[in-house]
Structure formats: structure tokens, C-alpha cells
Amino acid sequence: MRKRTVRKKRKYKTYRCYDLRDMEQYSLCDAMRYLRAFEVGNPPATVKYDLAIKLRAYKGGPVIRNTIRLPFPVKTDTRIGVICPEGSPMAVEAQQLGAVAVGEESLFESIRAGNIPFNKLICHVDSQDALKKANLGKILGPKGLMPNPKTRTITSDVKATMQDLMGSDEYRERQGVVRMAIGQLGFTPQMLSENIKAMMSVVKEDISNIDETQPKALDEVVLSTTHGPGFSLDGTFSPKDESLKPEHLQSVM
């Protein structure tokens, strides 16, 4: 009896990209129009516009990660924790600036116990060794909270870093895609456009700094909402329907 040969699945060295020439793409205003229709009936406060930037990239290569302060901040609930020597002047200053958790060993114990009241964590350079010895990577890493020089969350200036983090967002490439909340449902097309331009500018700069032996390139930009589908953007702003004006898309439904 002949053995049935099992065809091996084809493996790709790069993340798969598709030919956009046959795909329908939309202006920003047209995409917003359709996405708002999908969100009718949903509480506006729970809906965000999300941007997915797809890259032509090698698997296993260097990934893009950075922080950005958008012209129009999306998140307004930033809660910062600060790792610094207990009782030091910088600890007092951090508390005065609004940090929700401050310290070294006391903060480490709180994290181990699962008490994590912050969604951003920074570490002063004087406490970097203490953080390494605390071995909290398995707890903080999956939550995206581990301080890192690349994201400028290990710092010698706690005050300046806290001020930068207020209203700023962190993004990271995963499987060839950079995703981030880019706007609230009540944003005008102009506000969303400014945020997208700022995001694209920073990602392009990140790409230019990547090792030339494993290059990356922009492939597709997709706009979606919390409950809506994704619409591929063609890079234009104005709606194709002349009766639709950007002003029609700037109020919360």
C-alpha cells in the first residue's frame, strides 16, 4: 500500500503581505463614516479608533518599540509608579507630581503581591541594580510595564520623565504589525488626521534606524474601531461623496 505523502506547509521568511492593487482602499473621512455607523448604540466612552501599521519585515528580526506623545492624547488615565530610593528627595518629588506608588523594596513587595495600581512604571538609574535583583521581569514583562532604556523609562530625571509620560503612549511591533489606539470616537477628522500623521512620522523614523541587513518597510495602514472592522487607508483625507463634509463626522453620536 502506497504511503500518502504529507505536503509540508510552506514557511515564509517574512511576514505575509498582500497585493493592495486589487484591494479597495478608503480616504480617512470615508473610513470614519463607515466605522461610526458600526458603533451606533455603543457607549462613546468605550469606543476608540485603532491604527494598525503593517510592515514588510523579516521574522525574528529586530522589532520597533517606542513612546509617542500624540498631538491629541487618547488615554487620560495615566497612573505612574516610580522605583527610586525610599524616602529620598526624588521619592518625595514623585509623590508631589502625582505618582501613585513610590519606593524600592516596599514597591517590589506590592508588585509580588499583585497590587499594581499603576499603568506606567519608571525607574531611577540609582535603583536599576535593585530592580534587577528583584527579578520582577516575569510579572512586569507580560504587562508591558518593565522599565527599559529603549522606552526611556529608566531615567536620571524622574520629573521630566513623568511629565513626558503624562498623555504619552507606548507602542511595540508584534508579528510585523504596530497597533495603537489613535483617537476617541468624538475626535474630529482633523484631530485624527494629526494623530495619524504624528504616528506615521515616528514609525518611519524607527524604520530608518533599523539594521540594514534586516530592513523593514511600510506596507499598509488600517483604521478600525473597538467594535468595527478594519478599513485600509489610501493616504487621502477628503470624502469621495461631495455631500459629506468633515464637519459631519466630529460629534459623538
PyRosetta script that sets phi, psi and omega in degrees:
from pyrosetta import init, pose_from_sequence

init()
pose = pose_from_sequence("MRKRTVRKKRKYKTYRCYDLRDMEQYSLCDAMRYLRAFEVGNPPATVKYDLAIKLRAYKGGPVIRNTIRLPFPVKTDTRIGVICPEGSPMAVEAQQLGAVAVGEESLFESIRAGNIPFNKLICHVDSQDALKKANLGKILGPKGLMPNPKTRTITSDVKATMQDLMGSDEYRERQGVVRMAIGQLGFTPQMLSENIKAMMSVVKEDISNIDETQPKALDEVVLSTTHGPGFSLDGTFSPKDESLKPEHLQSVM")
pose.set_psi(1, 130.8)
pose.set_omega(1, -177.5)
pose.set_phi(2, -74.2)
pose.set_psi(2, 135.1)
pose.set_omega(2, 177.4)
pose.set_phi(3, -77.3)
pose.set_psi(3, 137.5)
pose.set_omega(3, 179.0)
pose.set_phi(4, -77.9)
pose.set_psi(4, 126.1)
pose.set_omega(4, -180.0)
pose.set_phi(5, -79.4)
pose.set_psi(5, 133.5)
pose.set_omega(5, 179.2)
pose.set_phi(6, -95.7)
pose.set_psi(6, 120.5)
pose.set_omega(6, -179.9)
pose.set_phi(7, -75.5)
pose.set_psi(7, 128.3)
pose.set_omega(7, 178.8)
pose.set_phi(8, -74.5)
pose.set_psi(8, 141.0)
pose.set_omega(8, 178.2)
pose.set_phi(9, -68.4)
pose.set_psi(9, 135.2)
pose.set_omega(9, -179.8)
pose.set_phi(10, -67.9)
pose.set_psi(10, 131.9)
pose.set_omega(10, 178.8)
pose.set_phi(11, -102.5)
pose.set_psi(11, 136.9)
pose.set_omega(11, -179.4)
pose.set_phi(12, -105.5)
pose.set_psi(12, 137.5)
pose.set_omega(12, 177.4)
pose.set_phi(13, -77.0)
pose.set_psi(13, -24.5)
pose.set_omega(13, 179.3)
pose.set_phi(14, -117.3)
pose.set_psi(14, 162.5)
pose.set_omega(14, 174.7)
pose.set_phi(15, -70.0)
pose.set_psi(15, 141.5)
pose.set_omega(15, -173.6)
pose.set_phi(16, -68.4)
pose.set_psi(16, 137.1)
pose.set_omega(16, 175.9)
pose.set_phi(17, -126.4)
pose.set_psi(17, 153.1)
pose.set_omega(17, -175.6)
pose.set_phi(18, -116.2)
pose.set_psi(18, 156.2)
pose.set_omega(18, -179.9)
pose.set_phi(19, -72.7)
pose.set_psi(19, 114.2)
pose.set_omega(19, -175.9)
pose.set_phi(20, -81.8)
pose.set_psi(20, -7.1)
pose.set_omega(20, -177.4)
pose.set_phi(21, -65.7)
pose.set_psi(21, -28.5)
pose.set_omega(21, -179.7)
pose.set_phi(22, -98.0)
pose.set_psi(22, 5.4)
pose.set_omega(22, -177.0)
pose.set_phi(23, -101.7)
pose.set_psi(23, 139.5)
pose.set_omega(23, 177.4)
pose.set_phi(24, -76.2)
pose.set_psi(24, 129.8)
pose.set_omega(24, 178.5)
pose.set_phi(25, -120.9)
pose.set_psi(25, 160.7)
pose.set_omega(25, -169.2)
pose.set_phi(26, -130.0)
pose.set_psi(26, 150.6)
pose.set_omega(26, 170.8)
pose.set_phi(27, -72.0)
pose.set_psi(27, 164.9)
pose.set_omega(27, -178.9)
pose.set_phi(28, -60.3)
pose.set_psi(28, -46.2)
pose.set_omega(28, -178.0)
pose.set_phi(29, -64.7)
pose.set_psi(29, -38.9)
pose.set_omega(29, 178.6)
pose.set_phi(30, -65.8)
pose.set_psi(30, -42.6)
pose.set_omega(30, 178.4)
pose.set_phi(31, -62.7)
pose.set_psi(31, -41.8)
pose.set_omega(31, 178.8)
pose.set_phi(32, -62.8)
pose.set_psi(32, -39.4)
pose.set_omega(32, -178.8)
pose.set_phi(33, -59.4)
pose.set_psi(33, -48.1)
pose.set_omega(33, -177.6)
pose.set_phi(34, -71.2)
pose.set_psi(34, -38.7)
pose.set_omega(34, -178.7)
pose.set_phi(35, -66.7)
pose.set_psi(35, -36.5)
pose.set_omega(35, 177.8)
pose.set_phi(36, -64.5)
pose.set_psi(36, -34.1)
pose.set_omega(36, 178.1)
pose.set_phi(37, -65.1)
pose.set_psi(37, -36.4)
pose.set_omega(37, 178.8)
pose.set_phi(38, -69.0)
pose.set_psi(38, -24.8)
pose.set_omega(38, -174.5)
pose.set_phi(39, -95.4)
pose.set_psi(39, 4.3)
pose.set_omega(39, 178.8)
pose.set_phi(40, -58.9)
pose.set_psi(40, 129.5)
pose.set_omega(40, 179.3)
pose.set_phi(41, 95.3)
pose.set_psi(41, -14.2)
pose.set_omega(41, 177.7)
pose.set_phi(42, -89.9)
pose.set_psi(42, 141.6)
pose.set_omega(42, 179.5)
pose.set_phi(43, -58.3)
pose.set_psi(43, 123.2)
pose.set_omega(43, -176.6)
pose.set_phi(44, -54.4)
pose.set_psi(44, -34.0)
pose.set_omega(44, -176.7)
pose.set_phi(45, -67.3)
pose.set_psi(45, -19.4)
pose.set_omega(45, -177.7)
pose.set_phi(46, -96.3)
pose.set_psi(46, -0.9)
pose.set_omega(46, -174.5)
pose.set_phi(47, -106.2)
pose.set_psi(47, 132.8)
pose.set_omega(47, 175.9)
pose.set_phi(48, -128.8)
pose.set_psi(48, 149.3)
pose.set_omega(48, 167.3)
pose.set_phi(49, -82.7)
pose.set_psi(49, 135.0)
pose.set_omega(49, 179.7)
pose.set_phi(50, -120.1)
pose.set_psi(50, 141.8)
pose.set_omega(50, 178.8)
pose.set_phi(51, -114.1)
pose.set_psi(51, 130.6)
pose.set_omega(51, 174.6)
pose.set_phi(52, -116.7)
pose.set_psi(52, 118.1)
pose.set_omega(52, 179.0)
pose.set_phi(53, -103.6)
pose.set_psi(53, 108.2)
pose.set_omega(53, -178.6)
pose.set_phi(54, -87.9)
pose.set_psi(54, 136.6)
pose.set_omega(54, -175.7)
pose.set_phi(55, -117.1)
pose.set_psi(55, 149.8)
pose.set_omega(55, 166.8)
pose.set_phi(56, -86.7)
pose.set_psi(56, 108.3)
pose.set_omega(56, -171.7)
pose.set_phi(57, -146.5)
pose.set_psi(57, 152.7)
pose.set_omega(57, 176.7)
pose.set_phi(58, -79.0)
pose.set_psi(58, 141.1)
pose.set_omega(58, 174.2)
pose.set_phi(59, -69.2)
pose.set_psi(59, 138.5)
pose.set_omega(59, 178.6)
pose.set_phi(60, 79.6)
pose.set_psi(60, 1.4)
pose.set_omega(60, 179.5)
pose.set_phi(61, -83.2)
pose.set_psi(61, -178.3)
pose.set_omega(61, 178.8)
pose.set_phi(62, -63.8)
pose.set_psi(62, 145.5)
pose.set_omega(62, -178.9)
pose.set_phi(63, -108.6)
pose.set_psi(63, 154.9)
pose.set_omega(63, 177.8)
pose.set_phi(64, -87.7)
pose.set_psi(64, 133.2)
pose.set_omega(64, 171.7)
pose.set_phi(65, -152.5)
pose.set_psi(65, 142.0)
pose.set_omega(65, -175.4)
pose.set_phi(66, -170.0)
pose.set_psi(66, 176.8)
pose.set_omega(66, 171.4)
pose.set_phi(67, -120.4)
pose.set_psi(67, 152.2)
pose.set_omega(67, -178.8)
pose.set_phi(68, -142.0)
pose.set_psi(68, 141.2)
pose.set_omega(68, 172.0)
pose.set_phi(69, -103.6)
pose.set_psi(69, 106.3)
pose.set_omega(69, -177.9)
pose.set_phi(70, -71.7)
pose.set_psi(70, 150.3)
pose.set_omega(70, 177.2)
pose.set_phi(71, -55.7)
pose.set_psi(71, -34.9)
pose.set_omega(71, 178.1)
pose.set_phi(72, -124.9)
pose.set_psi(72, 97.8)
pose.set_omega(72, -174.6)
pose.set_phi(73, -57.3)
pose.set_psi(73, 142.5)
pose.set_omega(73, 180.0)
pose.set_phi(74, -94.4)
pose.set_psi(74, -45.9)
pose.set_omega(74, -178.8)
pose.set_phi(75, -91.6)
pose.set_psi(75, 134.6)
pose.set_omega(75, -179.7)
pose.set_phi(76, -121.8)
pose.set_psi(76, 12.1)
pose.set_omega(76, -175.5)
pose.set_phi(77, -116.3)
pose.set_psi(77, 38.7)
pose.set_omega(77, -178.8)
pose.set_phi(78, -69.0)
pose.set_psi(78, 123.9)
pose.set_omega(78, 177.5)
pose.set_phi(79, -123.2)
pose.set_psi(79, 118.6)
pose.set_omega(79, -170.8)
pose.set_phi(80, -107.1)
pose.set_psi(80, 134.3)
pose.set_omega(80, 170.1)
pose.set_phi(81, -107.1)
pose.set_psi(81, 146.5)
pose.set_omega(81, -176.7)
pose.set_phi(82, -128.8)
pose.set_psi(82, 122.3)
pose.set_omega(82, 174.3)
pose.set_phi(83, -92.5)
pose.set_psi(83, 114.4)
pose.set_omega(83, 179.8)
pose.set_phi(84, -158.6)
pose.set_psi(84, 163.8)
pose.set_omega(84, -177.3)
pose.set_phi(85, -54.9)
pose.set_psi(85, 135.2)
pose.set_omega(85, -179.4)
pose.set_phi(86, -57.1)
pose.set_psi(86, 133.5)
pose.set_omega(86, 173.7)
pose.set_phi(87, 71.1)
pose.set_psi(87, 6.0)
pose.set_omega(87, -179.1)
pose.set_phi(88, -76.2)
pose.set_psi(88, 161.7)
pose.set_omega(88, 177.4)
pose.set_phi(89, -56.4)
pose.set_psi(89, -35.6)
pose.set_omega(89, -179.9)
pose.set_phi(90, -69.9)
pose.set_psi(90, -29.0)
pose.set_omega(90, 176.7)
pose.set_phi(91, -67.9)
pose.set_psi(91, -42.2)
pose.set_omega(91, 178.0)
pose.set_phi(92, -63.8)
pose.set_psi(92, -43.2)
pose.set_omega(92, -179.8)
pose.set_phi(93, -63.6)
pose.set_psi(93, -41.3)
pose.set_omega(93, 179.7)
pose.set_phi(94, -61.5)
pose.set_psi(94, -41.8)
pose.set_omega(94, 177.8)
pose.set_phi(95, -63.8)
pose.set_psi(95, -40.3)
pose.set_omega(95, 178.9)
pose.set_phi(96, -65.4)
pose.set_psi(96, -30.4)
pose.set_omega(96, 179.8)
pose.set_phi(97, -81.8)
pose.set_psi(97, -5.1)
pose.set_omega(97, 174.9)
pose.set_phi(98, 108.2)
pose.set_psi(98, 11.7)
pose.set_omega(98, 177.9)
pose.set_phi(99, -62.8)
pose.set_psi(99, 137.0)
pose.set_omega(99, -177.3)
pose.set_phi(100, -88.4)
pose.set_psi(100, -13.9)
pose.set_omega(100, 178.2)
pose.set_phi(101, -152.4)
pose.set_psi(101, 132.7)
pose.set_omega(101, -176.0)
pose.set_phi(102, -140.6)
pose.set_psi(102, 143.3)
pose.set_omega(102, 174.0)
pose.set_phi(103, 137.6)
pose.set_psi(103, -170.4)
pose.set_omega(103, 177.1)
pose.set_phi(104, -118.6)
pose.set_psi(104, -92.7)
pose.set_omega(104, -175.0)
pose.set_phi(105, -59.4)
pose.set_psi(105, -40.6)
pose.set_omega(105, 179.7)
pose.set_phi(106, -63.4)
pose.set_psi(106, -37.1)
pose.set_omega(106, 178.7)
pose.set_phi(107, -72.3)
pose.set_psi(107, -39.2)
pose.set_omega(107, 178.0)
pose.set_phi(108, -61.6)
pose.set_psi(108, -43.0)
pose.set_omega(108, 179.2)
pose.set_phi(109, -64.0)
pose.set_psi(109, -38.9)
pose.set_omega(109, 178.2)
pose.set_phi(110, -62.4)
pose.set_psi(110, -41.8)
pose.set_omega(110, 179.4)
pose.set_phi(111, -65.3)
pose.set_psi(111, -44.1)
pose.set_omega(111, 179.2)
pose.set_phi(112, -61.3)
pose.set_psi(112, -32.0)
pose.set_omega(112, -179.4)
pose.set_phi(113, -80.6)
pose.set_psi(113, -2.8)
pose.set_omega(113, 179.0)
pose.set_phi(114, 87.3)
pose.set_psi(114, 7.5)
pose.set_omega(114, 178.6)
pose.set_phi(115, -91.9)
pose.set_psi(115, 95.0)
pose.set_omega(115, -176.1)
pose.set_phi(116, -123.7)
pose.set_psi(116, 87.9)
pose.set_omega(116, -176.1)
pose.set_phi(117, -82.0)
pose.set_psi(117, -2.2)
pose.set_omega(117, -175.9)
pose.set_phi(118, -108.1)
pose.set_psi(118, 156.2)
pose.set_omega(118, 172.3)
pose.set_phi(119, -117.5)
pose.set_psi(119, 5.0)
pose.set_omega(119, 170.2)
pose.set_phi(120, -139.5)
pose.set_psi(120, 139.3)
pose.set_omega(120, -179.5)
pose.set_phi(121, -133.7)
pose.set_psi(121, 128.7)
pose.set_omega(121, 176.6)
pose.set_phi(122, -121.5)
pose.set_psi(122, 157.5)
pose.set_omega(122, -177.6)
pose.set_phi(123, -132.4)
pose.set_psi(123, 129.3)
pose.set_omega(123, 175.1)
pose.set_phi(124, -74.0)
pose.set_psi(124, 146.3)
pose.set_omega(124, -176.5)
pose.set_phi(125, -57.3)
pose.set_psi(125, -29.9)
pose.set_omega(125, 179.4)
pose.set_phi(126, -67.7)
pose.set_psi(126, -19.2)
pose.set_omega(126, -178.7)
pose.set_phi(127, -106.0)
pose.set_psi(127, 8.3)
pose.set_omega(127, -176.9)
pose.set_phi(128, -62.7)
pose.set_psi(128, -42.2)
pose.set_omega(128, 179.2)
pose.set_phi(129, -65.8)
pose.set_psi(129, -39.1)
pose.set_omega(129, 179.0)
pose.set_phi(130, -63.9)
pose.set_psi(130, -37.8)
pose.set_omega(130, 178.5)
pose.set_phi(131, -65.0)
pose.set_psi(131, -41.9)
pose.set_omega(131, 179.5)
pose.set_phi(132, -63.0)
pose.set_psi(132, -42.8)
pose.set_omega(132, -179.4)
pose.set_phi(133, -67.7)
pose.set_psi(133, -27.8)
pose.set_omega(133, -178.9)
pose.set_phi(134, -68.9)
pose.set_psi(134, -21.2)
pose.set_omega(134, 175.6)
pose.set_phi(135, 53.6)
pose.set_psi(135, 56.8)
pose.set_omega(135, -177.4)
pose.set_phi(136, -103.9)
pose.set_psi(136, 9.8)
pose.set_omega(136, -176.3)
pose.set_phi(137, -58.1)
pose.set_psi(137, -37.7)
pose.set_omega(137, -178.1)
pose.set_phi(138, -68.7)
pose.set_psi(138, -24.3)
pose.set_omega(138, 179.1)
pose.set_phi(139, -89.1)
pose.set_psi(139, -48.5)
pose.set_omega(139, -174.1)
pose.set_phi(140, -81.8)
pose.set_psi(140, -32.4)
pose.set_omega(140, -176.5)
pose.set_phi(141, -57.1)
pose.set_psi(141, -54.9)
pose.set_omega(141, -179.4)
pose.set_phi(142, -60.6)
pose.set_psi(142, -23.1)
pose.set_omega(142, 179.6)
pose.set_phi(143, -89.1)
pose.set_psi(143, -3.1)
pose.set_omega(143, -178.7)
pose.set_phi(144, 71.6)
pose.set_psi(144, 27.0)
pose.set_omega(144, -174.5)
pose.set_phi(145, -109.6)
pose.set_psi(145, -5.3)
pose.set_omega(145, -176.3)
pose.set_phi(146, -67.9)
pose.set_psi(146, 120.4)
pose.set_omega(146, 178.4)
pose.set_phi(147, -57.3)
pose.set_psi(147, 142.3)
pose.set_omega(147, -173.2)
pose.set_phi(148, -151.4)
pose.set_psi(148, 136.2)
pose.set_omega(148, 178.5)
pose.set_phi(149, -59.5)
pose.set_psi(149, -32.3)
pose.set_omega(149, -178.4)
pose.set_phi(150, -63.8)
pose.set_psi(150, -32.1)
pose.set_omega(150, 179.6)
pose.set_phi(151, -98.6)
pose.set_psi(151, 9.9)
pose.set_omega(151, 177.3)
pose.set_phi(152, 58.7)
pose.set_psi(152, 31.7)
pose.set_omega(152, 177.3)
pose.set_phi(153, -101.0)
pose.set_psi(153, 1.8)
pose.set_omega(153, 163.8)
pose.set_phi(154, -107.8)
pose.set_psi(154, 118.6)
pose.set_omega(154, -165.1)
pose.set_phi(155, -141.8)
pose.set_psi(155, 158.1)
pose.set_omega(155, 173.0)
pose.set_phi(156, -101.5)
pose.set_psi(156, -6.1)
pose.set_omega(156, -179.2)
pose.set_phi(157, -129.1)
pose.set_psi(157, 90.6)
pose.set_omega(157, -176.5)
pose.set_phi(158, -60.8)
pose.set_psi(158, -43.1)
pose.set_omega(158, -177.0)
pose.set_phi(159, -60.9)
pose.set_psi(159, -50.1)
pose.set_omega(159, -178.3)
pose.set_phi(160, -63.4)
pose.set_psi(160, -39.9)
pose.set_omega(160, -178.6)
pose.set_phi(161, -67.3)
pose.set_psi(161, -40.9)
pose.set_omega(161, 177.5)
pose.set_phi(162, -62.0)
pose.set_psi(162, -41.2)
pose.set_omega(162, 179.3)
pose.set_phi(163, -65.9)
pose.set_psi(163, -35.9)
pose.set_omega(163, 177.6)
pose.set_phi(164, -67.7)
pose.set_psi(164, -38.8)
pose.set_omega(164, -176.4)
pose.set_phi(165, -72.6)
pose.set_psi(165, -26.2)
pose.set_omega(165, 178.2)
pose.set_phi(166, -64.3)
pose.set_psi(166, 112.3)
pose.set_omega(166, 179.8)
pose.set_phi(167, 86.0)
pose.set_psi(167, 4.6)
pose.set_omega(167, 178.7)
pose.set_phi(168, -102.9)
pose.set_psi(168, 160.5)
pose.set_omega(168, -178.2)
pose.set_phi(169, -129.2)
pose.set_psi(169, 149.2)
pose.set_omega(169, 176.9)
pose.set_phi(170, -104.7)
pose.set_psi(170, 140.9)
pose.set_omega(170, 175.7)
pose.set_phi(171, -132.1)
pose.set_psi(171, 157.8)
pose.set_omega(171, -178.9)
pose.set_phi(172, -150.9)
pose.set_psi(172, 136.5)
pose.set_omega(172, 177.4)
pose.set_phi(173, -72.8)
pose.set_psi(173, 131.9)
pose.set_omega(173, 174.9)
pose.set_phi(174, -132.6)
pose.set_psi(174, 122.1)
pose.set_omega(174, 179.3)
pose.set_phi(175, 51.8)
pose.set_psi(175, 43.1)
pose.set_omega(175, 175.4)
pose.set_phi(176, 79.9)
pose.set_psi(176, 12.9)
pose.set_omega(176, -179.0)
pose.set_phi(177, -133.3)
pose.set_psi(177, 135.2)
pose.set_omega(177, 172.8)
pose.set_phi(178, -105.5)
pose.set_psi(178, 120.0)
pose.set_omega(178, -178.9)
pose.set_phi(179, -119.3)
pose.set_psi(179, 141.2)
pose.set_omega(179, 176.3)
pose.set_phi(180, -161.6)
pose.set_psi(180, 146.2)
pose.set_omega(180, 172.5)
pose.set_phi(181, -65.8)
pose.set_psi(181, 128.3)
pose.set_omega(181, -171.7)
pose.set_phi(182, -116.1)
pose.set_psi(182, -7.1)
pose.set_omega(182, -179.5)
pose.set_phi(183, -177.2)
pose.set_psi(183, 162.8)
pose.set_omega(183, 173.9)
pose.set_phi(184, -97.3)
pose.set_psi(184, 160.1)
pose.set_omega(184, -175.3)
pose.set_phi(185, -58.5)
pose.set_psi(185, -30.6)
pose.set_omega(185, -178.2)
pose.set_phi(186, -82.9)
pose.set_psi(186, 0.5)
pose.set_omega(186, 179.1)
pose.set_phi(187, -66.7)
pose.set_psi(187, 143.6)
pose.set_omega(187, 173.8)
pose.set_phi(188, -76.1)
pose.set_psi(188, 161.7)
pose.set_omega(188, 175.3)
pose.set_phi(189, -56.7)
pose.set_psi(189, -36.2)
pose.set_omega(189, 179.8)
pose.set_phi(190, -64.9)
pose.set_psi(190, -41.8)
pose.set_omega(190, 179.3)
pose.set_phi(191, -64.3)
pose.set_psi(191, -44.5)
pose.set_omega(191, 179.7)
pose.set_phi(192, -64.4)
pose.set_psi(192, -39.1)
pose.set_omega(192, 179.2)
pose.set_phi(193, -62.2)
pose.set_psi(193, -43.3)
pose.set_omega(193, 180.0)
pose.set_phi(194, -63.6)
pose.set_psi(194, -40.5)
pose.set_omega(194, 179.0)
pose.set_phi(195, -65.7)
pose.set_psi(195, -41.7)
pose.set_omega(195, -179.8)
pose.set_phi(196, -65.2)
pose.set_psi(196, -42.9)
pose.set_omega(196, 178.6)
pose.set_phi(197, -59.7)
pose.set_psi(197, -44.2)
pose.set_omega(197, -179.8)
pose.set_phi(198, -63.6)
pose.set_psi(198, -42.3)
pose.set_omega(198, -179.6)
pose.set_phi(199, -64.4)
pose.set_psi(199, -45.5)
pose.set_omega(199, -179.0)
pose.set_phi(200, -63.7)
pose.set_psi(200, -37.8)
pose.set_omega(200, -179.5)
pose.set_phi(201, -62.7)
pose.set_psi(201, -43.6)
pose.set_omega(201, -178.6)
pose.set_phi(202, -69.7)
pose.set_psi(202, -40.7)
pose.set_omega(202, 179.7)
pose.set_phi(203, -64.8)
pose.set_psi(203, -39.9)
pose.set_omega(203, 177.2)
pose.set_phi(204, -61.2)
pose.set_psi(204, -39.1)
pose.set_omega(204, 178.2)
pose.set_phi(205, -65.8)
pose.set_psi(205, -40.7)
pose.set_omega(205, 177.2)
pose.set_phi(206, -60.0)
pose.set_psi(206, -42.4)
pose.set_omega(206, -179.0)
pose.set_phi(207, -63.0)
pose.set_psi(207, -38.7)
pose.set_omega(207, -178.2)
pose.set_phi(208, -66.8)
pose.set_psi(208, -20.2)
pose.set_omega(208, -179.5)
pose.set_phi(209, -93.7)
pose.set_psi(209, -0.6)
pose.set_omega(209, -179.8)
pose.set_phi(210, -75.6)
pose.set_psi(210, 147.3)
pose.set_omega(210, 177.9)
pose.set_phi(211, -54.6)
pose.set_psi(211, 129.5)
pose.set_omega(211, -176.6)
pose.set_phi(212, -64.5)
pose.set_psi(212, -18.5)
pose.set_omega(212, 179.9)
pose.set_phi(213, -74.3)
pose.set_psi(213, -20.3)
pose.set_omega(213, 176.6)
pose.set_phi(214, -133.1)
pose.set_psi(214, 69.0)
pose.set_omega(214, -172.3)
pose.set_phi(215, -68.6)
pose.set_psi(215, 159.4)
pose.set_omega(215, 174.0)
pose.set_phi(216, -126.0)
pose.set_psi(216, 157.2)
pose.set_omega(216, 176.8)
pose.set_phi(217, -150.0)
pose.set_psi(217, 150.3)
pose.set_omega(217, 176.8)
pose.set_phi(218, -67.5)
pose.set_psi(218, 137.9)
pose.set_omega(218, 179.2)
pose.set_phi(219, -117.6)
pose.set_psi(219, -53.0)
pose.set_omega(219, -175.4)
pose.set_phi(220, -152.8)
pose.set_psi(220, 146.9)
pose.set_omega(220, 176.7)
pose.set_phi(221, -119.8)
pose.set_psi(221, 123.7)
pose.set_omega(221, -175.0)
pose.set_phi(222, -121.5)
pose.set_psi(222, 130.4)
pose.set_omega(222, 177.4)
pose.set_phi(223, -106.3)
pose.set_psi(223, 133.9)
pose.set_omega(223, 177.2)
pose.set_phi(224, -142.2)
pose.set_psi(224, 178.2)
pose.set_omega(224, 172.6)
pose.set_phi(225, -127.0)
pose.set_psi(225, 176.2)
pose.set_omega(225, -175.2)
pose.set_phi(226, -54.0)
pose.set_psi(226, -41.8)
pose.set_omega(226, -177.5)
pose.set_phi(227, -114.0)
pose.set_psi(227, 0.5)
pose.set_omega(227, -175.5)
pose.set_phi(228, -101.5)
pose.set_psi(228, 168.9)
pose.set_omega(228, 178.1)
pose.set_phi(229, -78.4)
pose.set_psi(229, 179.2)
pose.set_omega(229, 178.8)
pose.set_phi(230, -96.7)
pose.set_psi(230, 139.6)
pose.set_omega(230, 177.1)
pose.set_phi(231, -119.9)
pose.set_psi(231, 122.6)
pose.set_omega(231, 179.6)
pose.set_phi(232, -72.2)
pose.set_psi(232, 126.3)
pose.set_omega(232, -177.3)
pose.set_phi(233, -89.4)
pose.set_psi(233, 141.2)
pose.set_omega(233, 179.9)
pose.set_phi(234, -97.5)
pose.set_psi(234, 3.3)
pose.set_omega(234, 176.9)
pose.set_phi(235, 90.7)
pose.set_psi(235, -1.8)
pose.set_omega(235, 178.2)
pose.set_phi(236, -99.3)
pose.set_psi(236, 168.3)
pose.set_omega(236, -175.2)
pose.set_phi(237, -109.9)
pose.set_psi(237, -49.3)
pose.set_omega(237, -169.1)
pose.set_phi(238, -71.7)
pose.set_psi(238, 145.8)
pose.set_omega(238, 177.6)
pose.set_phi(239, -71.0)
pose.set_psi(239, 150.5)
pose.set_omega(239, 178.5)
pose.set_phi(240, -77.2)
pose.set_psi(240, -25.4)
pose.set_omega(240, 176.5)
pose.set_phi(241, -81.3)
pose.set_psi(241, 113.1)
pose.set_omega(241, -175.3)
pose.set_phi(242, -65.0)
pose.set_psi(242, -21.3)
pose.set_omega(242, 179.8)
pose.set_phi(243, -79.1)
pose.set_psi(243, -14.2)
pose.set_omega(243, 179.5)
pose.set_phi(244, -93.5)
pose.set_psi(244, 127.7)
pose.set_omega(244, 178.7)
pose.set_phi(245, -113.5)
pose.set_psi(245, 149.8)
pose.set_omega(245, 177.5)
pose.set_phi(246, -53.7)
pose.set_psi(246, -30.8)
pose.set_omega(246, -179.3)
pose.set_phi(247, -63.4)
pose.set_psi(247, -24.9)
pose.set_omega(247, -180.0)
pose.set_phi(248, -71.0)
pose.set_psi(248, -12.7)
pose.set_omega(248, -172.8)
pose.set_phi(249, -111.8)
pose.set_psi(249, 18.9)
pose.set_omega(249, -171.8)
pose.set_phi(250, -112.0)
pose.set_psi(250, 6.6)
pose.set_omega(250, 177.7)
pose.set_phi(251, -113.4)
pose.set_psi(251, 150.3)
pose.set_omega(251, 175.8)
pose.set_phi(252, -72.3)
pose.set_psi(252, 132.8)
pose.set_omega(252, -177.0)
pose.set_phi(253, -70.3)
pose.dump_pdb("model.pdb")
